[in-house]
């Protein structure tokens, strides 16, 4: 579901990071870079698209984001039972 979000749909402020050169001494493999790209897209969706993050915002805004993320996940075929099992194992 996250893979369906195009990198080009993110604003420029959310891109521009060199994901291959993680540090001066380490390079990330392609699967590690893909995981970071996917994480960035979910964070963007959560903090920008669902409700634009504002410092000092009320907790209700975060609750709204959680509900929208949950709905988006279900709308895109994520099995709620499987998700609960994964979260329960953390």
N, CA, C and O atoms as a CHARMM CRD file, in Angstrom:
* protein
*
  360
    1    1 UNK  N      0.81900  -1.18100   0.00000 PROA 1      0.00000
    2    1 UNK  CA     0.00000   0.00000   0.00000 PROA 1      0.00000
    3    1 UNK  C      0.86500   1.24700   0.00000 PROA 1      0.00000
    4    1 UNK  O      0.54500   2.21500  -0.68900 PROA 1      0.00000
    5    2 UNK  N      1.95100   1.24500   0.75600 PROA 2      0.00000
    6    2 UNK  CA     2.83600   2.41400   0.78900 PROA 2      0.00000
    7    2 UNK  C      3.60400   2.52600  -0.52200 PROA 2      0.00000
    8    2 UNK  O      3.89700   3.62700  -0.98900 PROA 2      0.00000
    9    3 UNK  N      3.92600   1.38000  -1.10900 PROA 3      0.00000
   10    3 UNK  CA     4.65900   1.39000  -2.36700 PROA 3      0.00000
   11    3 UNK  C      3.87400   2.10300  -3.46300 PROA 3      0.00000
   12    3 UNK  O      4.46400   2.62200  -4.41100 PROA 3      0.00000
   13    4 UNK  N      2.54300   2.13300  -3.33900 PROA 4      0.00000
   14    4 UNK  CA     1.70300   2.78300  -4.34700 PROA 4      0.00000
   15    4 UNK  C      1.83300   4.30300  -4.31600 PROA 4      0.00000
   16    4 UNK  O      1.49800   4.96900  -5.29600 PROA 4      0.00000
   17    5 UNK  N      2.31100   4.85600  -3.21400 PROA 5      0.00000
   18    5 UNK  CA     2.52400   6.31200  -3.13100 PROA 5      0.00000
   19    5 UNK  C      3.80700   6.65800  -3.88000 PROA 5      0.00000
   20    5 UNK  O      4.88300   6.16100  -3.54700 PROA 5      0.00000
   21    6 UNK  N      3.68600   7.49700  -4.87600 PROA 6      0.00000
   22    6 UNK  CA     4.86400   7.87700  -5.65800 PROA 6      0.00000
   23    6 UNK  C      5.75500   8.82200  -4.85500 PROA 6      0.00000
   24    6 UNK  O      5.27400   9.72200  -4.16800 PROA 6      0.00000
   25    7 UNK  N      7.05400   8.59700  -4.95700 PROA 7      0.00000
   26    7 UNK  CA     8.00500   9.50500  -4.29900 PROA 7      0.00000
   27    7 UNK  C      7.79000  10.93800  -4.77800 PROA 7      0.00000
   28    7 UNK  O      7.96600  11.88900  -4.01600 PROA 7      0.00000
   29    8 UNK  N      7.41400  11.08200  -6.02800 PROA 8      0.00000
   30    8 UNK  CA     7.22100  12.42300  -6.60000 PROA 8      0.00000
   31    8 UNK  C      6.00700  13.13500  -6.01400 PROA 8      0.00000
   32    8 UNK  O      5.85700  14.34400  -6.19000 PROA 8      0.00000
   33    9 UNK  N      5.13200  12.39300  -5.31400 PROA 9      0.00000
   34    9 UNK  CA     3.96100  13.03700  -4.70900 PROA 9      0.00000
   35    9 UNK  C      4.31600  13.74300  -3.39900 PROA 9      0.00000
   36    9 UNK  O      3.52500  14.54000  -2.89400 PROA 9      0.00000
   37   10 UNK  N      5.48400  13.46000  -2.85200 PROA 10     0.00000
   38   10 UNK  CA     5.91400  14.12100  -1.62200 PROA 10     0.00000
   39   10 UNK  C      6.44600  15.51500  -1.94600 PROA 10     0.00000
   40   10 UNK  O      7.08100  15.71400  -2.98200 PROA 10     0.00000
   41   11 UNK  N      6.19100  16.47300  -1.06900 PROA 11     0.00000
   42   11 UNK  CA     6.74800  17.81800  -1.28300 PROA 11     0.00000
   43   11 UNK  C      8.27800  17.77000  -1.24100 PROA 11     0.00000
   44   11 UNK  O      8.85300  16.86400  -0.63800 PROA 11     0.00000
   45   12 UNK  N      8.92900  18.72900  -1.87100 PROA 12     0.00000
   46   12 UNK  CA    10.40300  18.74200  -1.90000 PROA 12     0.00000
   47   12 UNK  C     11.03800  18.71800  -0.51500 PROA 12     0.00000
   48   12 UNK  O     12.13500  18.18300  -0.35000 PROA 12     0.00000
   49   13 UNK  N     10.37000  19.28700   0.47700 PROA 13     0.00000
   50   13 UNK  CA    10.94500  19.30300   1.82300 PROA 13     0.00000
   51   13 UNK  C     11.03100  17.91000   2.43600 PROA 13     0.00000
   52   13 UNK  O     11.76700  17.70200   3.40100 PROA 13     0.00000
   53   14 UNK  N     10.28500  16.95700   1.88500 PROA 14     0.00000
   54   14 UNK  CA    10.31300  15.58600   2.38600 PROA 14     0.00000
   55   14 UNK  C     11.26800  14.69900   1.59600 PROA 14     0.00000
   56   14 UNK  O     11.37000  13.50500   1.87700 PROA 14     0.00000
   57   15 UNK  N     11.94400  15.24000   0.64600 PROA 15     0.00000
   58   15 UNK  CA    12.87300  14.45500  -0.16600 PROA 15     0.00000
   59   15 UNK  C     14.26400  15.02300  -0.06300 PROA 15     0.00000
   60   15 UNK  O     14.60600  15.72800   0.88700 PROA 15     0.00000
   61   16 UNK  N     15.05600  14.70100  -1.06000 PROA 16     0.00000
   62   16 UNK  CA    16.38900  15.27100  -1.12100 PROA 16     0.00000
   63   16 UNK  C     17.41000  14.62800  -0.20900 PROA 16     0.00000
   64   16 UNK  O     18.54500  15.09600  -0.12400 PROA 16     0.00000
   65   17 UNK  N     17.02800  13.56900   0.47100 PROA 17     0.00000
   66   17 UNK  CA    17.99300  12.88900   1.33700 PROA 17     0.00000
   67   17 UNK  C     18.70900  11.80600   0.54700 PROA 17     0.00000
   68   17 UNK  O     18.08700  11.07700  -0.22500 PROA 17     0.00000
   69   18 UNK  N     19.99700  11.70500   0.73900 PROA 18     0.00000
   70   18 UNK  CA    20.77400  10.64700   0.10600 PROA 18     0.00000
   71   18 UNK  C     20.65400   9.40600   0.98300 PROA 18     0.00000
   72   18 UNK  O     21.34800   9.27600   1.99200 PROA 18     0.00000
   73   19 UNK  N     19.77600   8.50600   0.59200 PROA 19     0.00000
   74   19 UNK  CA    19.52600   7.32700   1.41900 PROA 19     0.00000
   75   19 UNK  C     20.60000   6.26000   1.26900 PROA 19     0.00000
   76   19 UNK  O     20.70400   5.36900   2.11100 PROA 19     0.00000
   77   20 UNK  N     21.39500   6.33500   0.21800 PROA 20     0.00000
   78   20 UNK  CA    22.44700   5.33000   0.04300 PROA 20     0.00000
   79   20 UNK  C     23.60200   5.57700   1.00500 PROA 20     0.00000
   80   20 UNK  O     24.08900   4.65200   1.65400 PROA 20     0.00000
   81   21 UNK  N     24.03200   6.81900   1.09000 PROA 21     0.00000
   82   21 UNK  CA    25.14900   7.16100   1.97800 PROA 21     0.00000
   83   21 UNK  C     24.60600   7.53700   3.34400 PROA 21     0.00000
   84   21 UNK  O     24.38300   8.71200   3.63700 PROA 21     0.00000
   85   22 UNK  N     24.39700   6.52900   4.17400 PROA 22     0.00000
   86   22 UNK  CA    23.80100   6.71900   5.49100 PROA 22     0.00000
   87   22 UNK  C     24.71700   7.53200   6.39400 PROA 22     0.00000
   88   22 UNK  O     24.24700   8.35500   7.18100 PROA 22     0.00000
   89   23 UNK  N     25.99300   7.31000   6.28600 PROA 23     0.00000
   90   23 UNK  CA    26.99400   8.08800   7.01900 PROA 23     0.00000
   91   23 UNK  C     28.26700   8.07600   6.18300 PROA 23     0.00000
   92   23 UNK  O     28.30800   7.46300   5.11700 PROA 23     0.00000
   93   24 UNK  N     29.28300   8.73800   6.65400 PROA 24     0.00000
   94   24 UNK  CA    30.53100   8.77900   5.88700 PROA 24     0.00000
   95   24 UNK  C     31.18400   7.40200   5.79000 PROA 24     0.00000
   96   24 UNK  O     32.00600   7.16900   4.90400 PROA 24     0.00000
   97   25 UNK  N     30.83200   6.50100   6.68100 PROA 25     0.00000
   98   25 UNK  CA    31.47100   5.18500   6.69600 PROA 25     0.00000
   99   25 UNK  C     30.52900   4.04700   6.29100 PROA 25     0.00000
  100   25 UNK  O     30.97200   2.90600   6.16300 PROA 25     0.00000
  101   26 UNK  N     29.24700   4.33300   6.08800 PROA 26     0.00000
  102   26 UNK  CA    28.28900   3.26000   5.80800 PROA 26     0.00000
  103   26 UNK  C     27.41600   3.59100   4.61400 PROA 26     0.00000
  104   26 UNK  O     26.99100   4.73000   4.41900 PROA 26     0.00000
  105   27 UNK  N     27.16400   2.56100   3.82200 PROA 27     0.00000
  106   27 UNK  CA    26.22700   2.67600   2.70900 PROA 27     0.00000
  107   27 UNK  C     25.10100   1.68600   2.95300 PROA 27     0.00000
  108   27 UNK  O     25.32700   0.55700   3.38700 PROA 27     0.00000
  109   28 UNK  N     23.88900   2.12900   2.66800 PROA 28     0.00000
  110   28 UNK  CA    22.73700   1.24900   2.85300 PROA 28     0.00000
  111   28 UNK  C     22.48800   0.43900   1.59100 PROA 28     0.00000
  112   28 UNK  O     22.68800   0.91400   0.47300 PROA 28     0.00000
  113   29 UNK  N     22.04800  -0.78800   1.79700 PROA 29     0.00000
  114   29 UNK  CA    21.67300  -1.63800   0.66300 PROA 29     0.00000
  115   29 UNK  C     20.32000  -1.19800   0.14300 PROA 29     0.00000
  116   29 UNK  O     19.60300  -0.44800   0.80600 PROA 29     0.00000
  117   30 UNK  N     19.97300  -1.66800  -1.05100 PROA 30     0.00000
  118   30 UNK  CA    18.73800  -1.24300  -1.69300 PROA 30     0.00000
  119   30 UNK  C     17.51200  -1.54300  -0.83000 PROA 30     0.00000
  120   30 UNK  O     16.62100  -0.70000  -0.72200 PROA 30     0.00000
  121   31 UNK  N     17.44700  -2.72700  -0.21400 PROA 31     0.00000
  122   31 UNK  CA    16.28200  -3.06100   0.60500 PROA 31     0.00000
  123   31 UNK  C     16.18100  -2.13800   1.82800 PROA 31     0.00000
  124   31 UNK  O     15.07800  -1.84000   2.28600 PROA 31     0.00000
  125   32 UNK  N     17.31400  -1.69000   2.35200 PROA 32     0.00000
  126   32 UNK  CA    17.30000  -0.75600   3.48100 PROA 32     0.00000
  127   32 UNK  C     16.82700   0.62800   3.01700 PROA 32     0.00000
  128   32 UNK  O     16.07200   1.29700   3.72200 PROA 32     0.00000
  129   33 UNK  N     17.27000   1.04800   1.84400 PROA 33     0.00000
  130   33 UNK  CA    16.82500   2.32200   1.29000 PROA 33     0.00000
  131   33 UNK  C     15.32300   2.28800   1.01200 PROA 33     0.00000
  132   33 UNK  O     14.62000   3.26500   1.26800 PROA 33     0.00000
  133   34 UNK  N     14.83300   1.16200   0.48800 PROA 34     0.00000
  134   34 UNK  CA    13.39700   1.02500   0.20600 PROA 34     0.00000
  135   34 UNK  C     12.58700   1.13000   1.49700 PROA 34     0.00000
  136   34 UNK  O     11.52300   1.75000   1.51700 PROA 34     0.00000
  137   35 UNK  N     13.09000   0.52300   2.57100 PROA 35     0.00000
  138   35 UNK  CA    12.39100   0.60200   3.85900 PROA 35     0.00000
  139   35 UNK  C     12.33200   2.04300   4.34900 PROA 35     0.00000
  140   35 UNK  O     11.30200   2.48000   4.86300 PROA 35     0.00000
  141   36 UNK  N     13.41900   2.78100   4.19700 PROA 36     0.00000
  142   36 UNK  CA    13.42400   4.19200   4.61000 PROA 36     0.00000
  143   36 UNK  C     12.49800   5.03000   3.74000 PROA 36     0.00000
  144   36 UNK  O     11.82000   5.92400   4.24600 PROA 36     0.00000
  145   37 UNK  N     12.45900   4.75500   2.43300 PROA 37     0.00000
  146   37 UNK  CA    11.53400   5.48900   1.55400 PROA 37     0.00000
  147   37 UNK  C     10.09100   5.22800   1.97800 PROA 37     0.00000
  148   37 UNK  O      9.28000   6.15300   2.03400 PROA 37     0.00000
  149   38 UNK  N      9.77400   3.97300   2.27400 PROA 38     0.00000
  150   38 UNK  CA     8.41200   3.63900   2.70200 PROA 38     0.00000
  151   38 UNK  C      8.07400   4.29100   4.03500 PROA 38     0.00000
  152   38 UNK  O      6.96700   4.80200   4.21000 PROA 38     0.00000
  153   39 UNK  N      9.00000   4.28100   4.96300 PROA 39     0.00000
  154   39 UNK  CA     8.77000   4.92000   6.26500 PROA 39     0.00000
  155   39 UNK  C      8.54400   6.41700   6.08400 PROA 39     0.00000
  156   39 UNK  O      7.67300   7.00100   6.72800 PROA 39     0.00000
  157   40 UNK  N      9.32300   7.03000   5.21500 PROA 40     0.00000
  158   40 UNK  CA     9.16800   8.47200   4.95800 PROA 40     0.00000
  159   40 UNK  C      7.78200   8.77500   4.38600 PROA 40     0.00000
  160   40 UNK  O      7.15700   9.76500   4.76500 PROA 40     0.00000
  161   41 UNK  N      7.30300   7.92600   3.47700 PROA 41     0.00000
  162   41 UNK  CA     5.98400   8.14900   2.88000 PROA 41     0.00000
  163   41 UNK  C      4.86900   8.02100   3.91400 PROA 41     0.00000
  164   41 UNK  O      3.91800   8.80200   3.89700 PROA 41     0.00000
  165   42 UNK  N      4.97800   7.04200   4.81500 PROA 42     0.00000
  166   42 UNK  CA     3.95200   6.88700   5.85500 PROA 42     0.00000
  167   42 UNK  C      3.99400   8.07400   6.81700 PROA 42     0.00000
  168   42 UNK  O      2.94700   8.59300   7.20400 PROA 42     0.00000
  169   43 UNK  N      5.17600   8.50000   7.19900 PROA 43     0.00000
  170   43 UNK  CA     5.29500   9.66200   8.08500 PROA 43     0.00000
  171   43 UNK  C      4.72900  10.91800   7.42800 PROA 43     0.00000
  172   43 UNK  O      4.06000  11.71700   8.08300 PROA 43     0.00000
  173   44 UNK  N      4.99800  11.09100   6.13500 PROA 44     0.00000
  174   44 UNK  CA     4.43600  12.24100   5.42300 PROA 44     0.00000
  175   44 UNK  C      2.91100  12.17600   5.43300 PROA 44     0.00000
  176   44 UNK  O      2.23800  13.16600   5.72200 PROA 44     0.00000
  177   45 UNK  N      2.37800  11.00300   5.11600 PROA 45     0.00000
  178   45 UNK  CA     0.92200  10.85700   5.07400 PROA 45     0.00000
  179   45 UNK  C      0.34200  11.18000   6.45000 PROA 45     0.00000
  180   45 UNK  O     -0.66700  11.87700   6.55100 PROA 45     0.00000
  181   46 UNK  N      0.97600  10.67900   7.50300 PROA 46     0.00000
  182   46 UNK  CA     0.48300  10.85400   8.86900 PROA 46     0.00000
  183   46 UNK  C      0.57900  12.30500   9.32300 PROA 46     0.00000
  184   46 UNK  O     -0.38500  12.85700   9.85400 PROA 46     0.00000
  185   47 UNK  N      1.73800  12.92500   9.11700 PROA 47     0.00000
  186   47 UNK  CA     1.96900  14.26300   9.67400 PROA 47     0.00000
  187   47 UNK  C      1.64300  15.41600   8.73700 PROA 47     0.00000
  188   47 UNK  O      1.59700  16.56500   9.17700 PROA 47     0.00000
  189   48 UNK  N      1.41700  15.14300   7.47000 PROA 48     0.00000
  190   48 UNK  CA     1.13800  16.23900   6.53800 PROA 48     0.00000
  191   48 UNK  C     -0.20300  16.07600   5.82700 PROA 48     0.00000
  192   48 UNK  O     -1.00200  17.01100   5.79200 PROA 48     0.00000
  193   49 UNK  N     -0.45100  14.90500   5.26700 PROA 49     0.00000
  194   49 UNK  CA    -1.66600  14.77300   4.46500 PROA 49     0.00000
  195   49 UNK  C     -2.92200  14.61700   5.32000 PROA 49     0.00000
  196   49 UNK  O     -3.94700  15.23400   5.03200 PROA 49     0.00000
  197   50 UNK  N     -2.84900  13.80300   6.36200 PROA 50     0.00000
  198   50 UNK  CA    -4.03400  13.60100   7.20600 PROA 50     0.00000
  199   50 UNK  C     -4.38200  14.87000   7.97400 PROA 50     0.00000
  200   50 UNK  O     -5.54500  15.27200   8.00600 PROA 50     0.00000
  201   51 UNK  N     -3.41100  15.49100   8.57900 PROA 51     0.00000
  202   51 UNK  CA    -3.58500  16.75300   9.30700 PROA 51     0.00000
  203   51 UNK  C     -2.19500  17.36300   9.43600 PROA 51     0.00000
  204   51 UNK  O     -1.28900  16.74200   9.99100 PROA 51     0.00000
  205   52 UNK  N     -2.02900  18.56300   8.92900 PROA 52     0.00000
  206   52 UNK  CA    -0.72700  19.22100   8.93500 PROA 52     0.00000
  207   52 UNK  C     -0.24700  19.43200  10.36900 PROA 52     0.00000
  208   52 UNK  O     -0.93200  20.05800  11.17900 PROA 52     0.00000
  209   53 UNK  N      0.93300  18.90300  10.67000 PROA 53     0.00000
  210   53 UNK  CA     1.47600  19.01500  12.03000 PROA 53     0.00000
  211   53 UNK  C      1.76100  20.47500  12.38700 PROA 53     0.00000
  212   53 UNK  O      2.32400  21.23300  11.59700 PROA 53     0.00000
  213   54 UNK  N      1.35900  20.83600  13.58900 PROA 54     0.00000
  214   54 UNK  CA     1.63700  22.16200  14.13400 PROA 54     0.00000
  215   54 UNK  C      2.17800  21.98300  15.54900 PROA 54     0.00000
  216   54 UNK  O      1.56800  21.27000  16.34600 PROA 54     0.00000
  217   55 UNK  N      3.30900  22.61000  15.88400 PROA 55     0.00000
  218   55 UNK  CA     3.81500  22.50000  17.25500 PROA 55     0.00000
  219   55 UNK  C      2.74700  22.93700  18.26000 PROA 55     0.00000
  220   55 UNK  O      2.07100  23.94500  18.05600 PROA 55     0.00000
  221   56 UNK  N      2.60400  22.18700  19.32500 PROA 56     0.00000
  222   56 UNK  CA     1.64900  22.50700  20.36900 PROA 56     0.00000
  223   56 UNK  C      0.21100  22.14600  20.03400 PROA 56     0.00000
  224   56 UNK  O     -0.71600  22.56200  20.73000 PROA 56     0.00000
  225   57 UNK  N      0.02300  21.38000  18.98000 PROA 57     0.00000
  226   57 UNK  CA    -1.34100  21.01900  18.59400 PROA 57     0.00000
  227   57 UNK  C     -1.99900  20.15600  19.66500 PROA 57     0.00000
  228   57 UNK  O     -1.29800  19.49000  20.42600 PROA 57     0.00000
  229   58 UNK  N     -3.32600  20.15100  19.74200 PROA 58     0.00000
  230   58 UNK  CA    -4.01800  19.34800  20.74700 PROA 58     0.00000
  231   58 UNK  C     -3.88600  17.84600  20.45700 PROA 58     0.00000
  232   58 UNK  O     -3.72200  17.43400  19.30900 PROA 58     0.00000
  233   59 UNK  N     -3.96000  17.05000  21.51400 PROA 59     0.00000
  234   59 UNK  CA    -3.86700  15.60500  21.36200 PROA 59     0.00000
  235   59 UNK  C     -4.97600  15.04300  20.48300 PROA 59     0.00000
  236   59 UNK  O     -4.80700  13.99000  19.86900 PROA 59     0.00000
  237   60 UNK  N     -6.08900  15.72400  20.41900 PROA 60     0.00000
  238   60 UNK  CA    -7.20500  15.26800  19.58300 PROA 60     0.00000
  239   60 UNK  C     -6.79900  15.20500  18.10700 PROA 60     0.00000
  240   60 UNK  O     -7.31500  14.37300  17.36100 PROA 60     0.00000
  241   61 UNK  N     -5.88700  16.06800  17.68600 PROA 61     0.00000
  242   61 UNK  CA    -5.41900  16.04700  16.29900 PROA 61     0.00000
  243   61 UNK  C     -4.67400  14.75100  16.01400 PROA 61     0.00000
  244   61 UNK  O     -4.83600  14.15800  14.94800 PROA 61     0.00000
  245   62 UNK  N     -3.86400  14.31500  16.96100 PROA 62     0.00000
  246   62 UNK  CA    -3.14300  13.05700  16.79400 PROA 62     0.00000
  247   62 UNK  C     -4.11500  11.87900  16.78100 PROA 62     0.00000
  248   62 UNK  O     -3.92600  10.92900  16.02000 PROA 62     0.00000
  249   63 UNK  N     -5.14100  11.93200  17.60700 PROA 63     0.00000
  250   63 UNK  CA    -6.16500  10.88200  17.60200 PROA 63     0.00000
  251   63 UNK  C     -6.86500  10.83000  16.24800 PROA 63     0.00000
  252   63 UNK  O     -7.18400   9.75100  15.74700 PROA 63     0.00000
  253   64 UNK  N     -7.10200  11.99700  15.66300 PROA 64     0.00000
  254   64 UNK  CA    -7.71100  12.06500  14.33200 PROA 64     0.00000
  255   64 UNK  C     -6.78700  11.41200  13.30000 PROA 64     0.00000
  256   64 UNK  O     -7.24400  10.65400  12.44400 PROA 64     0.00000
  257   65 UNK  N     -5.49600  11.70700  13.38400 PROA 65     0.00000
  258   65 UNK  CA    -4.53300  11.10000  12.46000 PROA 65     0.00000
  259   65 UNK  C     -4.53200   9.58300  12.59100 PROA 65     0.00000
  260   65 UNK  O     -4.51400   8.87000  11.58800 PROA 65     0.00000
  261   66 UNK  N     -4.55100   9.09000  13.82200 PROA 66     0.00000
  262   66 UNK  CA    -4.55500   7.64000  14.04100 PROA 66     0.00000
  263   66 UNK  C     -5.77800   6.99600  13.39600 PROA 66     0.00000
  264   66 UNK  O     -5.67000   5.95000  12.75500 PROA 66     0.00000
  265   67 UNK  N     -6.92700   7.61700  13.56600 PROA 67     0.00000
  266   67 UNK  CA    -8.15700   7.07200  12.98200 PROA 67     0.00000
  267   67 UNK  C     -8.06500   7.08500  11.45400 PROA 67     0.00000
  268   67 UNK  O     -8.48100   6.12700  10.80100 PROA 67     0.00000
  269   68 UNK  N     -7.52800   8.15700  10.88500 PROA 68     0.00000
  270   68 UNK  CA    -7.39400   8.23600   9.43000 PROA 68     0.00000
  271   68 UNK  C     -6.38700   7.22300   8.90400 PROA 68     0.00000
  272   68 UNK  O     -6.60400   6.63600   7.84400 PROA 68     0.00000
  273   69 UNK  N     -5.28800   7.00900   9.62500 PROA 69     0.00000
  274   69 UNK  CA    -4.30000   6.00800   9.22400 PROA 69     0.00000
  275   69 UNK  C     -4.90200   4.61000   9.26500 PROA 69     0.00000
  276   69 UNK  O     -4.68600   3.80400   8.36000 PROA 69     0.00000
  277   70 UNK  N     -5.65500   4.33100  10.31500 PROA 70     0.00000
  278   70 UNK  CA    -6.31500   3.03500  10.44200 PROA 70     0.00000
  279   70 UNK  C     -7.29000   2.82400   9.28400 PROA 70     0.00000
  280   70 UNK  O     -7.31900   1.75000   8.68400 PROA 70     0.00000
  281   71 UNK  N     -8.08000   3.83700   8.97200 PROA 71     0.00000
  282   71 UNK  CA    -9.04500   3.72900   7.88000 PROA 71     0.00000
  283   71 UNK  C     -8.33800   3.56300   6.54200 PROA 71     0.00000
  284   71 UNK  O     -8.74700   2.74300   5.72100 PROA 71     0.00000
  285   72 UNK  N     -7.28100   4.33400   6.31900 PROA 72     0.00000
  286   72 UNK  CA    -6.50400   4.23200   5.08900 PROA 72     0.00000
  287   72 UNK  C     -5.92500   2.83600   4.93900 PROA 72     0.00000
  288   72 UNK  O     -5.92900   2.27200   3.84500 PROA 72     0.00000
  289   73 UNK  N     -5.42600   2.27300   6.03800 PROA 73     0.00000
  290   73 UNK  CA    -4.87500   0.91100   6.00900 PROA 73     0.00000
  291   73 UNK  C     -5.94100  -0.09400   5.60300 PROA 73     0.00000
  292   73 UNK  O     -5.71000  -0.94600   4.74500 PROA 73     0.00000
  293   74 UNK  N     -7.09700   0.01000   6.21800 PROA 74     0.00000
  294   74 UNK  CA    -8.17400  -0.92800   5.89900 PROA 74     0.00000
  295   74 UNK  C     -8.69200  -0.72600   4.48100 PROA 74     0.00000
  296   74 UNK  O     -9.01200  -1.70000   3.79800 PROA 74     0.00000
  297   75 UNK  N     -8.77800   0.51200   4.03100 PROA 75     0.00000
  298   75 UNK  CA    -9.22500   0.79600   2.66700 PROA 75     0.00000
  299   75 UNK  C     -8.26500   0.21500   1.62800 PROA 75     0.00000
  300   75 UNK  O     -8.64800  -0.04300   0.48700 PROA 75     0.00000
  301   76 UNK  N     -7.01800   0.01400   2.03900 PROA 76     0.00000
  302   76 UNK  CA    -6.00300  -0.49000   1.12200 PROA 76     0.00000
  303   76 UNK  C     -5.66200  -1.95400   1.36600 PROA 76     0.00000
  304   76 UNK  O     -4.59900  -2.42800   0.96600 PROA 76     0.00000
  305   77 UNK  N     -6.57100  -2.66400   2.02500 PROA 77     0.00000
  306   77 UNK  CA    -6.44700  -4.11400   2.11500 PROA 77     0.00000
  307   77 UNK  C     -5.64600  -4.67100   3.26600 PROA 77     0.00000
  308   77 UNK  O     -5.34500  -5.86400   3.27600 PROA 77     0.00000
  309   78 UNK  N     -5.29200  -3.85500   4.23000 PROA 78     0.00000
  310   78 UNK  CA    -4.57200  -4.38600   5.38800 PROA 78     0.00000
  311   78 UNK  C     -5.56700  -5.11100   6.27600 PROA 78     0.00000
  312   78 UNK  O     -6.59900  -4.55700   6.65600 PROA 78     0.00000
  313   79 UNK  N     -5.25000  -6.34300   6.59900 PROA 79     0.00000
  314   79 UNK  CA    -6.11000  -7.15800   7.44100 PROA 79     0.00000
  315   79 UNK  C     -5.95800  -6.70700   8.89000 PROA 79     0.00000
  316   79 UNK  O     -4.86800  -6.78700   9.45700 PROA 79     0.00000
  317   80 UNK  N     -7.03500  -6.24200   9.48100 PROA 80     0.00000
  318   80 UNK  CA    -7.00100  -5.71400  10.85000 PROA 80     0.00000
  319   80 UNK  C     -6.50800  -6.76500  11.83600 PROA 80     0.00000
  320   80 UNK  O     -5.77700  -6.43700  12.77100 PROA 80     0.00000
  321   81 UNK  N     -6.89500  -8.02700  11.64100 PROA 81     0.00000
  322   81 UNK  CA    -6.44700  -9.08300  12.57000 PROA 81     0.00000
  323   81 UNK  C     -4.94200  -9.26200  12.48800 PROA 81     0.00000
  324   81 UNK  O     -4.27800  -9.40100  13.51500 PROA 81     0.00000
  325   82 UNK  N     -4.39900  -9.26000  11.28600 PROA 82     0.00000
  326   82 UNK  CA    -2.95400  -9.41100  11.11800 PROA 82     0.00000
  327   82 UNK  C     -2.21500  -8.23100  11.72800 PROA 82     0.00000
  328   82 UNK  O     -1.16000  -8.40300  12.33800 PROA 82     0.00000
  329   83 UNK  N     -2.76700  -7.03300  11.56400 PROA 83     0.00000
  330   83 UNK  CA    -2.13100  -5.84800  12.11400 PROA 83     0.00000
  331   83 UNK  C     -2.09400  -5.91800  13.64200 PROA 83     0.00000
  332   83 UNK  O     -1.08500  -5.57100  14.25600 PROA 83     0.00000
  333   84 UNK  N     -3.17700  -6.36100  14.24500 PROA 84     0.00000
  334   84 UNK  CA    -3.20700  -6.47500  15.70100 PROA 84     0.00000
  335   84 UNK  C     -2.17100  -7.48400  16.19600 PROA 84     0.00000
  336   84 UNK  O     -1.54000  -7.27500  17.23100 PROA 84     0.00000
  337   85 UNK  N     -2.00100  -8.57200  15.45400 PROA 85     0.00000
  338   85 UNK  CA    -1.00900  -9.56900  15.84200 PROA 85     0.00000
  339   85 UNK  C      0.39800  -8.98800  15.76700 PROA 85     0.00000
  340   85 UNK  O      1.21200  -9.22200  16.66000 PROA 85     0.00000
  341   86 UNK  N      0.69100  -8.23100  14.70800 PROA 86     0.00000
  342   86 UNK  CA     2.00900  -7.63800  14.57300 PROA 86     0.00000
  343   86 UNK  C      2.27300  -6.60900  15.65600 PROA 86     0.00000
  344   86 UNK  O      3.35700  -6.59200  16.23900 PROA 86     0.00000
  345   87 UNK  N      1.30700  -5.75700  15.93400 PROA 87     0.00000
  346   87 UNK  CA     1.47700  -4.73300  16.96100 PROA 87     0.00000
  347   87 UNK  C      1.59700  -5.39900  18.32200 PROA 87     0.00000
  348   87 UNK  O      2.36300  -4.94300  19.17100 PROA 87     0.00000
  349   88 UNK  N      0.85500  -6.46100  18.53600 PROA 88     0.00000
  350   88 UNK  CA     0.91100  -7.16900  19.81600 PROA 88     0.00000
  351   88 UNK  C      2.25700  -7.81900  20.06500 PROA 88     0.00000
  352   88 UNK  O      2.61100  -8.08800  21.21300 PROA 88     0.00000
  353   89 UNK  N      3.01300  -8.07600  19.00700 PROA 89     0.00000
  354   89 UNK  CA     4.31400  -8.71900  19.16900 PROA 89     0.00000
  355   89 UNK  C      5.44800  -7.72800  19.38600 PROA 89     0.00000
  356   89 UNK  O      6.60000  -8.13000  19.55100 PROA 89     0.00000
  357   90 UNK  N      5.13500  -6.44500  19.38600 PROA 90     0.00000
  358   90 UNK  CA     6.18900  -5.44200  19.57800 PROA 90     0.00000
  359   90 UNK  C      6.60700  -5.34400  21.01900 PROA 90     0.00000
  360   90 UNK  O      7.48300  -4.54800  21.35500 PROA 90     0.00000
